[in-house]
């Protein structure tokens, strides 16, 4: 295509573009006209609607103000009219949950009215009326709190307390199980008390807490008092029956009465039986068997020991009751702590709690001190076995100490220290009991020595006491650990229970040492050597046999491995010393080598010597028989062995003397001098230690 053609085509395109631009301009003008018209109309509409909108807004504001005014007027009218409307409710009493809701709502209305008049018209009569009625209502709420508290604060039945104190295998239990079994208030009662307490706290009427403390303190005291009465009723006659049922060894009044002489007849729980009754019969059998086996005597029923002051005796029943009381108090205290939750503000818990427990805790402390006082009288009267019942109690009280301290955490130190007073008092009494046993053995002069040289009453009683201590190793061990004399002798590397066994071994060793020393010193008062050494022999033999029959030998051997050998050596020494009583007799039948019999004939001087020797022997053997037939060796084996030793010591010498001189012509009247053959002398020796012979 040539240039002219292209030019023409471009000219045509330009014309078409111009035409299109013209049409666009026309459309733009029309749109502008439409928008301008719309803007004008909106302007006219705004001028018309805006005054109406403003008027509606003003009307709405006026309506709101009128409503607020009416509401305020209604409240003011309500405040002025509140007394007549709620007076009948306030002058009544909040009875039941629904009644309490209504009463508290009425009190809230009075409170609001009181605040209104105090702020807006403090000099008005209405304020005085509202305040007076509000105070009346507050007093009624506090009175209702007290009445509900009094009505439902019933003491816990003693049977329940005994059950929660004795229903476990161990005396120390956790808190949860036993506390849950003590239910003071129902859920509804607790809810009402909490709501009443919340209202009283909100009005700063804290005096209700003093009311609560007094009521709960009285209830706790009543629970403990009825428990004591129940215990007295349940154990009535126990002590008297025990007197009539006691059995034991020698008829002479024992300086150390056997523990088995106190018999508990009231049935107790499995838990308390674990502490007491499990041992009672066993201890009696052990005591009677020990004496029976060593003496060969059938003791039968022992007559009751008469005790002048029965009220001074601390028996198993009383200690059982005391332990139950302590456990019951602990559980009741825990229950009181739980009961306060929601009723007493947390910051006042310790103050209120110590008011609640103070009297009951003081009573328990007083009871413990009373037991300790009477125990000291028993110590003074040397009635030590009666005090052994304290040992298991001490162990359990010591185990409960931390639990008591946790319960009383936050209380005044004087209150928290009450339990320690009980424990320390009884602990010191227990330690003193053990010390006084040693001292009493060392200084014994309470009874005369047996004329027949038999086992001394004190020896028997001491061994029975020591055997009883075996059942209290876990209790006596901690007591001895408090005494430096014993504790310093135990290596720090030794730990319980071996430490307690070692401590008991040291103690028993000391008691036996004092016993041996006392027996030797007391036996010196015998004028006749034979009975003196028989007395020592009897007692020494009785001690070692008693140790061997029981576990005492194992305990003592921990501290004195050669104990058994030592006693064997002592027995051998006493036997050798006893044989000295034959020296005078033997002096008549020995050392006759210078007297010669020639063809059956003797010199005049020798005949006189033989006469004197036979006469002297006869007189002495008869005198010794008369004396030693009345002596006693209770142990059959020891008795027969000593007879055998006597024969071996005397008969060979007498037989030689008899054979050499009985047929000689030393006298015309041989029957006057040769009264006994060796066989007859042997028979005489068999009659030793037999009063019936």
LINCORLIN-V208322 format. One line per field, one symbol per residue. ss: DSSP state (H for helix, E for strand, - for the rest). burial: + if it has 9 or more other ideal C-beta (glycine too) atoms within 8 Angstrom, else -. Layout:
# LINCORLIN-V208322
ss->???
burial->???
This chain:
# LINCORLIN-V208322
ss->--HHHHHHHHHHHHHHHHHHHHHHHHHHHHHHHHHHHHHHHHHHHHHHHHHHHHHHHHHHHHHHHHHHHHHHHHHHHHHHHHHHHHHHHHH----HHHHHHHHHHHHHHHHHHHHHHHHH----HHHHHHHHHHHHHHHHHHHHHHHHHHHH-----HHHHHHHHH--------HHHHHH------HHHHHHHHHHHHHHHH----HHHHHHHHHHHHHHHHHHHHHHHHHHHH---HHHHHHHH-------------HHH--------HHHHHH-HHHHHHHHHHHHHHHHHHH--------------HHH---HHHHHHHHHHHHHHHHHHHHHHHHHE--E-HHHHHHHHHHHHHHHHHHHHHHHHHHHHHHHHHHH---HHHH-HHHHHHHHHHHHHHHHHHH-----HHHH-HHHHHHHHHHHHHHHHHHHHHHHHH--------------HHHHHHHHHHHHHHHHHHHHHHHHH--HHHH----------HHHHHHHHHHHHHHHHHHHHHHHHHH-----HHHHHHHHHHHHHHHHHHHHH--HHHHHHHH---HHHHHHHHHHHHHHHHHHHHHHHH-----------E--E--HHHHHHHHHHHHHHHHHHHHHHHHH-------HHHHHHHHHHHHHHHHHHHHHHHHHH--------HHHH----HHHHHHHHH-------
burial->-----+--------------------------------------------------------------------++-++--++--++-++-+-+----++-+++-++-++++++-++--------++-+++-++-+++-+++++++-++--++--+-+-+++++++----+------++-++-++---+++++++++-+++---++-+++++++++++++++++-++++++---+--++-+++--+++++---+++++++++++---++-+++-+++--+--++-+++-+++-++---+--+--+------++++++++++++++++++++++++++-++--++---++--++++++++++++++-+++-++-++++++--+++++++++++++++++-++-+++-++--+---++-++++++-++++++++++++++-+++-+----++-+++++++++++++++++++-++++++++++-+--++--+--------++++++++++++++-+++++++-++--+--+++++++++++++++++++--+-++-++++++--++-+++-++--++-++++++--+++++--+--+-+----+---++-++++++++++-++--++-+++++++++--++--++-+++-+++-++++++-++--+-++--+--+--+-+--++-++-+++----
